[in-house]
Amino acid sequence: MSSWRPTAGLVRACLLAFGGATGGLVLGQEVLLVLGAPFVLLAVMGVLHRPVRQPAVRTVIDHGRLHEGQGTTVRVEVDDLAGVEHVARVASPPAHVGTRPRYGAVGSLVADGLPVLEVSPRRWGRRELGVERVALTSHWAGWRWGPADMPEHGVLVLPQATPYDSRAEVPQPDGLVGSHRSRRLGSGTDFEGIRHFTAGDRLKRITWPVSLRTGELHVVTTRAEQDAGVWLVVDALRDIGESGGIDGAASTLDLTVRAASALAEHHVRTGDRVGLLVLSSDPVRIGLGSGPRHLQRLQGTLARVRADARSEPPERLDLGAGAGSVVHVLSPMLFTPLVTATAGLLRGGTAVVVIDTLGGHGSAPDPDPLALTSLAGRMQRIERDDRLRRLAELGCPVVAWRGPGTLDTVLRQLARRGRVPKVRA
């Protein structure tokens, strides 16, 4: 436990004051008394302003849950500031966390307010803000408390939801109420067309302008609006590339997590039911749900994703997805078992979209084409291209993540495909 101790300045002032007074009296040199007089004043004032009570110091953080790029403040609290004139703080620079001041060192007079440290996490995940040390100094800089180590604070950083919006409909909505057009005619507000009146039609559906003009009764037909079940399969088996945070280059896991967060926020905002499956050493499965609380649960799960090189993808994906669900597989598609599991979902009649999150990794020219690493990388890219080609032959669209509008064309094609009559042998 820290306590008040004399500073080097107070010790030096006492020694010089004692030496000047002793030398002036013993040697009879008045000049030594004159030179030592200021140090006598400093020593006396420093000793008289010694703090009596031991303060309790702690640091608190304003927010424990942030998004990438957001900032918060770490404050220091002292229960007893009697006799304290200056407060200094020094924090070790953590990885993927920006601080202001830049190097994490800040100090101020108590009269000007206690010093604050501003932090801003630059990458999603659980971020520790580093070890911090706090020191207190009394009046006349005679006594110092600390520096004492403060408990380390942690922040849960949610992935930044890339601005994403899509006006395309989910291929086969099967819910009750939502924003997607149903495949069946029903009592909705989405205009479908005008047809002749038949037995069983509601009278309020009659369109009188058309009926009076043609001389026959006509009714307006509409489609009901339904919600859909959307599954997000996140490949967290490997992390290829080096992450530079929100301000730098993105690794494959960065692209995957941020894309999943953007899709989850978009579908929850439109009223769909969203589920999540994280493929890692410790798989996590969250069932279908909707609402802001469910979105926070999804984003919190994505923020805790960790890549493990020892984990292997499953041979079969068991989502329990219904016939009206759509599955988004976010993956670089570098592992054959994951491709096999995706093909199994396709054969089961599920609408599957593969979102390629490899990005620009692996496309840069090799400095030494004959090196073993370069040859291995080219072989892996050839195998990956072959896997994607086979998925395309099965009718699975593969699209690279580009942010807004990435899935518009693909979902429209799947919706048209879902309306085509199917012939079963």
C-alpha positions in Angstrom: 0.0 0.0 0.0 1.3 3.4 -0.9 1.9 6.1 1.7 3.2 9.7 1.8 7.0 9.9 1.3 9.3 12.9 1.1 10.4 13.8 -2.4 13.9 14.2 -3.6 13.4 18.0 -3.7 12.5 18.1 0.0 15.4 15.9 1.0 17.8 18.1 -1.1 16.4 21.3 0.4 16.8 20.0 3.9 20.4 18.9 3.3 21.4 22.2 1.7 19.6 24.2 4.4 21.4 22.3 7.2 24.8 22.4 5.4 24.5 26.2 4.7 23.5 27.0 8.3 26.2 24.7 9.8 28.9 25.9 7.5 28.0 29.6 8.1 28.0 29.2 11.9 31.1 27.0 12.2 33.2 28.7 9.6 31.9 32.1 10.2 31.0 32.6 6.5 27.9 34.8 6.2 27.7 34.1 2.5 26.8 30.5 3.3 23.9 31.6 5.5 22.6 33.9 2.7 22.8 31.1 0.1 21.1 28.6 2.4 18.3 30.8 3.4 16.0 30.0 0.4 16.5 26.3 1.0 15.6 26.8 4.7 12.3 28.3 3.5 11.6 25.4 1.1 12.4 22.8 3.7 10.2 24.4 6.4 7.3 24.9 4.1 7.6 21.4 2.7 7.6 19.8 6.2 4.7 22.0 7.4 2.5 21.0 4.5 2.9 17.3 5.0 -0.5 15.6 4.4 -1.9 13.8 7.4 -4.5 11.4 5.9 -4.0 8.6 3.4 -6.1 9.0 0.3 -8.0 6.3 -1.4 -7.5 6.5 -5.2 -9.4 4.7 -7.9 -10.0 5.0 -11.6 -13.4 4.6 -13.3 -14.4 4.3 -16.9 -17.5 6.0 -18.3 -18.6 3.3 -20.7 -17.8 -0.4 -20.7 -19.4 -1.2 -24.1 -18.4 0.7 -27.3 -18.3 0.3 -31.0 -15.1 0.5 -33.0 -14.0 4.1 -33.4 -16.0 5.4 -30.4 -14.3 6.9 -27.4 -14.7 7.1 -23.7 -13.0 8.7 -20.7 -11.1 7.1 -17.8 -11.4 9.3 -14.7 -9.4 9.3 -11.5 -11.3 9.7 -8.2 -9.6 10.7 -4.9 -11.7 10.6 -1.7 -9.6 13.1 0.2 -7.7 15.9 -1.6 -6.6 17.8 1.5 -3.0 18.7 1.1 -2.8 17.5 -2.5 -1.7 20.0 -5.1 -0.8 17.9 -8.2 -2.1 14.6 -9.7 -0.2 12.7 -12.4 -1.2 9.7 -14.4 0.7 7.3 -16.7 -0.9 4.5 -18.7 0.8 1.9 -20.7 -0.1 2.0 -24.4 -2.3 -1.0 -25.2 -2.7 -2.7 -28.6 -5.5 -1.3 -30.9 -6.4 1.4 -28.5 -5.8 5.1 -29.1 -5.2 7.5 -26.2 -5.3 11.2 -25.7 -2.8 12.4 -24.7 -1.0 10.2 -27.2 1.4 8.5 -24.9 -0.9 8.1 -22.0 0.8 10.6 -19.6 -1.2 13.4 -18.2 -1.1 15.6 -15.1 -2.7 18.7 -13.7 -3.2 20.9 -10.6 -6.1 20.0 -8.4 -7.3 23.6 -8.7 -7.7 23.0 -12.5 -9.5 19.7 -12.0 -8.3 16.1 -11.9 -6.7 14.9 -15.1 -8.7 12.7 -17.5 -7.5 10.2 -20.0 -9.5 9.7 -23.2 -9.3 6.3 -24.9 -10.7 5.0 -28.3 -10.6 1.3 -29.2 -9.7 0.8 -32.9 -10.6 -2.8 -33.2 -13.5 -5.0 -32.1 -13.1 -7.6 -29.3 -12.3 -7.5 -25.7 -9.8 -4.7 -25.2 -7.8 -4.1 -22.1 -6.9 -0.5 -21.5 -3.5 -1.2 -20.0 -2.0 -0.8 -16.6 -2.2 2.7 -15.1 -0.2 4.4 -12.4 -1.3 7.4 -10.4 0.9 9.7 -8.2 -0.1 12.6 -5.9 2.1 15.5 -4.9 1.6 17.8 -1.9 2.0 21.6 -1.7 5.5 22.8 -2.2 6.3 19.4 -3.8 7.5 18.1 -0.5 5.6 14.8 -0.3 4.5 12.3 -2.8 1.9 9.5 -2.7 2.6 6.6 -5.0 3.0 6.0 -7.9 0.4 3.2 -7.3 -0.9 0.7 -9.8 -4.6 0.9 -10.6 -6.8 -2.0 -11.6 -6.8 -2.6 -15.3 -10.1 -1.8 -17.1 -11.6 -3.8 -20.0 -14.0 -2.6 -22.7 -16.1 -4.8 -24.9 -15.8 -3.3 -28.4 -18.6 -4.2 -30.8 -17.7 -4.4 -34.5 -18.5 -1.3 -36.5 -21.5 -1.9 -38.6 -20.5 -0.9 -42.1 -23.2 1.3 -43.7 -25.3 -1.3 -45.3 -28.8 -1.1 -46.8 -30.6 -3.4 -49.2 -34.0 -3.0 -50.9 -34.0 -6.6 -52.2 -36.5 -9.0 -50.7 -35.6 -12.2 -49.0 -36.4 -15.1 -51.4 -39.0 -17.1 -49.4 -40.4 -15.2 -46.4 -42.4 -17.5 -44.1 -43.2 -15.3 -41.1 -46.3 -13.5 -40.0 -45.7 -9.8 -40.2 -42.7 -8.1 -41.9 -41.6 -6.0 -44.8 -41.1 -8.7 -47.5 -43.6 -9.6 -50.2 -45.3 -12.9 -49.7 -45.4 -15.5 -52.5 -49.1 -15.8 -51.8 -51.9 -13.3 -52.4 -53.4 -12.1 -49.1 -54.7 -9.1 -47.2 -51.8 -6.8 -47.3 -50.9 -3.3 -48.6 -48.5 -4.3 -51.3 -50.4 -3.8 -54.6 -50.4 -6.8 -57.0 -53.0 -6.1 -59.7 -56.6 -5.9 -60.7 -58.8 -8.8 -61.7 -62.4 -9.8 -62.2 -64.6 -10.3 -59.2 -65.1 -13.9 -58.2 -67.2 -15.6 -55.5 -65.6 -15.2 -52.1 -63.9 -11.8 -52.7 -64.4 -9.1 -50.2 -66.6 -6.2 -51.1 -64.2 -3.7 -49.8 -61.7 -4.9 -52.4 -63.9 -3.7 -55.3 -62.4 -0.9 -57.4 -65.4 1.1 -58.5 -63.6 3.3 -61.1 -62.6 0.3 -63.1 -65.9 -1.5 -62.5 -68.0 1.5 -63.8 -65.7 1.9 -66.8 -65.9 -1.7 -67.9 -69.4 -2.6 -66.7 -68.1 -5.6 -64.7 -67.0 -5.9 -61.1 -63.2 -5.8 -60.6 -61.2 -6.2 -57.4 -57.8 -5.1 -56.3 -55.4 -7.9 -55.3 -52.5 -7.4 -52.8 -49.8 -9.4 -51.3 -49.2 -9.8 -47.6 -46.0 -8.6 -45.9 -44.1 -11.3 -44.0 -40.8 -11.5 -42.1 -38.1 -14.0 -42.9 -35.6 -16.1 -41.0 -32.0 -15.1 -41.7 -29.1 -17.2 -40.6 -25.5 -15.9 -40.4 -22.8 -18.5 -40.5 -19.5 -16.9 -39.4 -16.2 -18.6 -40.3 -13.8 -17.9 -37.4 -11.5 -20.8 -38.0 -8.6 -18.7 -39.3 -7.6 -15.1 -39.4 -5.6 -14.4 -42.5 -3.7 -11.1 -42.8 -2.7 -8.5 -40.2 -5.3 -6.3 -38.7 -4.6 -2.6 -38.6 -7.8 -1.7 -36.7 -10.5 0.6 -38.0 -7.9 2.9 -39.5 -5.7 0.4 -41.3 -5.9 -2.8 -43.3 -8.5 -5.4 -42.5 -7.9 -9.1 -42.0 -10.3 -11.8 -43.2 -11.8 -12.1 -39.7 -12.3 -8.3 -39.6 -14.2 -8.4 -42.8 -16.2 -11.4 -41.7 -17.2 -10.0 -38.3 -18.0 -6.5 -39.6 -20.1 -7.9 -42.5 -22.0 -10.1 -40.1 -22.7 -7.2 -37.8 -23.9 -5.0 -40.7 -26.2 -7.8 -42.0 -27.6 -8.5 -38.5 -28.4 -4.8 -37.9 -30.0 -4.4 -41.3 -32.3 -7.5 -41.0 -33.3 -6.7 -37.4 -34.1 -3.2 -38.4 -36.4 -4.4 -41.2 -38.2 -6.8 -38.8 -36.6 -10.1 -39.7 -35.7 -12.9 -37.4 -31.9 -13.4 -37.3 -29.8 -16.3 -36.0 -26.1 -16.8 -35.7 -23.7 -19.7 -35.9 -20.0 -19.1 -35.2 -17.6 -21.8 -36.4 -14.6 -21.9 -34.1 -13.0 -24.1 -31.5 -15.9 -23.4 -29.3 -18.9 -23.1 -31.6 -21.7 -20.7 -30.6 -25.2 -20.9 -31.9 -27.9 -18.3 -31.3 -31.4 -19.1 -32.4 -33.7 -16.9 -34.4 -34.9 -13.7 -32.8 -35.7 -10.1 -33.4 -35.6 -6.8 -31.6 -32.9 -4.5 -30.2 -32.1 -6.7 -27.3 -31.5 -9.7 -29.7 -29.3 -7.4 -31.9 -27.2 -6.5 -28.8 -26.8 -10.2 -28.1 -25.6 -10.9 -31.6 -23.1 -8.1 -31.7 -21.8 -9.0 -28.3 -21.2 -12.6 -29.5 -19.5 -11.3 -32.6 -17.2 -9.2 -30.4 -16.0 -12.2 -28.5 -15.1 -14.2 -31.6 -11.5 -15.6 -31.6 -9.7 -17.5 -34.3 -8.1 -20.8 -33.3 -5.7 -22.5 -35.8 -6.3 -25.9 -34.2 -10.1 -25.9 -34.8 -11.6 -27.7 -37.8 -14.9 -26.9 -39.6 -17.8 -29.3 -39.2 -18.7 -31.8 -41.9 -22.3 -30.8 -41.7 -24.1 -27.6 -40.7 -27.2 -28.3 -38.6 -29.0 -25.0 -38.3 -32.6 -26.2 -38.1 -33.4 -23.7 -40.8 -36.9 -23.8 -42.2 -37.9 -23.8 -45.8 -38.4 -20.1 -45.8 -35.0 -19.2 -44.3 -32.0 -17.8 -46.1 -28.5 -18.6 -44.9 -25.5 -16.3 -45.4 -22.2 -18.0 -45.2 -19.5 -15.5 -44.4 -16.1 -17.1 -45.1 -13.0 -17.0 -47.2 -14.0 -20.6 -48.2 -10.5 -22.1 -47.7 -11.6 -25.4 -46.1 -13.2 -28.3 -47.9 -15.4 -29.4 -45.0 -17.1 -26.0 -44.8 -17.7 -26.1 -48.6 -19.2 -29.6 -48.3 -21.5 -28.5 -45.4 -22.6 -25.5 -47.6 -23.4 -27.8 -50.5 -25.4 -30.0 -48.1 -27.6 -27.0 -47.2 -28.2 -26.4 -50.9 -29.2 -29.9 -51.6 -31.7 -29.7 -48.7 -33.5 -26.9 -50.5 -32.2 -24.0 -48.3 -31.5 -20.6 -50.0 -27.8 -20.1 -49.4 -25.6 -17.2 -50.3 -21.8 -17.4 -49.9 -20.2 -14.0 -49.0 -16.5 -14.1 -49.8 -14.5 -12.3 -47.1 -11.0 -13.0 -48.3 -10.7 -9.5 -49.6 -7.4 -8.6 -51.2 -5.4 -11.2 -49.3 -3.6 -13.6 -51.5 -3.9 -11.4 -54.7 -0.7 -9.5 -54.3 2.2 -10.5 -56.5 4.8 -12.8 -54.9 8.3 -11.4 -54.6 9.8 -14.9 -55.1 7.5 -17.1 -57.2 9.7 -20.1 -56.7 9.6 -20.0 -52.9 7.8 -22.8 -51.1 5.4 -20.3 -49.4 4.5 -18.8 -52.8 3.9 -22.2 -54.4 1.7 -23.2 -51.4 -0.2 -20.0 -51.6 -0.9 -20.4 -55.4 -2.0 -24.0 -54.8 -4.4 -22.9 -52.1 -5.9 -20.2 -54.3 -6.4 -22.7 -57.2 -8.2 -25.1 -54.8 -10.3 -22.3 -53.5 -11.3 -21.2 -57.0 -12.3 -24.8 -57.8 -14.5 -25.0 -54.7 -16.3 -21.7 -55.5 -16.8 -22.9 -59.1 -18.4 -26.2 -57.9 -20.7 -24.2 -55.6 -21.7 -22.0 -58.5 -22.5 -25.1 -60.5 -24.9 -26.2 -57.7 -26.7 -22.9 -57.9 -25.1 -21.2 -54.9 -24.3 -17.5 -55.6 -20.9 -16.4 -54.4 -20.4 -12.6 -54.0 -17.5 -10.6 -52.5 -18.4 -8.3 -49.6 -18.5 -4.7 -50.9 -20.7 -3.0 -48.3 -24.0 -1.4 -49.4 -25.8 -3.2 -52.2 -23.7 -6.3 -52.0 -26.6 -8.7 -52.0 -29.3 -6.8 -54.0 -28.8 -8.6 -57.3 -28.2 -12.0 -55.7 -31.4 -11.8 -53.6 -33.5 -10.7 -56.5 -32.3 -13.6 -58.6 -33.1 -16.0 -55.7 -36.5 -14.5 -55.3 -37.3 -15.0 -59.0 -36.0 -18.5 -58.8 -38.3 -19.3 -55.8 -41.3 -18.3 -57.8 -40.5 -20.6 -60.7 -42.6 -23.8 -60.5 -40.6 -26.9 -59.5 -41.0 -30.3 -61.1 -40.3 -33.2 -58.7 -39.6 -36.7 -60.1 
